[in-house]
Amino acid sequence: MKYIRLKWNHTNPDEPVWIFSELDPDGKEVRKIECFRNGFCDVATATASSGTAALMTLPLPDMSVLARRDPEFTPVEITKDQFEEVWVKRQFMAP
């Protein structure tokens, strides 16, 4: 598994600013957390989701491609422990 954190650089309060994804070996999302400026987070898994969060159906491109493709996104690879820390904090919202 691979874990990434995307910073979405924008000013729209209706869109998340932090996106955390757990990716399988093929690059497909397994779990996702979308956090907004106000601290609220939506989550998604293969079986359920909250709010507008949803897993991508296609594999995510490599982080270098993500960074070049859209300057609004700043991707960083994180550890499983870092992902789990955010997931556990937001589990009360988890499906």
GIGIPE-V925960 format. One record per residue. N is the residue number from 1. RES is the residue in three letters. OMEGA is omega in degrees with one decimal (999 if undefined). Layout:
# GIGIPE-V925960
n;res;omega
N;RES;OMEGA
N;RES;OMEGA
This chain:
# GIGIPE-V925960
n;res;omega
1;MET;178.1
2;LYS;-176.3
3;TYR;179.9
4;ILE;173.5
5;ARG;176.7
6;LEU;170.2
7;LYS;179.4
8;TRP;-175.2
9;ASN;-179.8
10;HIS;-178.8
11;THR;-179.2
12;ASN;-178.0
13;PRO;-178.6
14;ASP;-180.0
15;GLU;178.6
16;PRO;176.3
17;VAL;176.3
18;TRP;176.7
19;ILE;178.6
20;PHE;-178.8
21;SER;169.7
22;GLU;-175.0
23;LEU;174.9
24;ASP;-177.8
25;PRO;178.1
26;ASP;179.4
27;GLY;178.5
28;LYS;-179.8
29;GLU;177.0
30;VAL;175.3
31;ARG;-179.1
32;LYS;174.3
33;ILE;177.1
34;GLU;-176.0
35;CYS;-176.9
36;PHE;-179.0
37;ARG;-177.2
38;ASN;178.2
39;GLY;178.0
40;PHE;178.8
41;CYS;169.3
42;ASP;179.5
43;VAL;176.7
44;ALA;171.6
45;THR;179.4
46;ALA;-174.5
47;THR;-177.3
48;ALA;176.9
49;SER;175.3
50;SER;179.6
51;GLY;-178.2
52;THR;-179.2
53;ALA;176.8
54;ALA;177.1
55;LEU;173.8
56;MET;-179.9
57;THR;178.2
58;LEU;175.9
59;PRO;175.0
60;LEU;176.0
61;PRO;176.3
62;ASP;-177.2
63;MET;179.1
64;SER;177.9
65;VAL;177.4
66;LEU;-177.6
67;ALA;-179.6
68;ARG;-172.8
69;ARG;-175.0
70;ASP;-178.0
71;PRO;176.3
72;GLU;-177.3
73;PHE;174.4
74;THR;-178.5
75;PRO;176.4
76;VAL;173.8
77;GLU;179.1
78;ILE;179.7
79;THR;175.0
80;LYS;180.0
81;ASP;178.4
82;GLN;177.5
83;PHE;-177.9
84;GLU;178.3
85;GLU;178.3
86;VAL;-179.3
87;TRP;-178.7
88;VAL;178.7
89;LYS;-176.9
90;ARG;-173.6
91;GLN;178.5
92;PHE;176.2
93;MET;-175.2
94;ALA;178.1
95;PRO;999
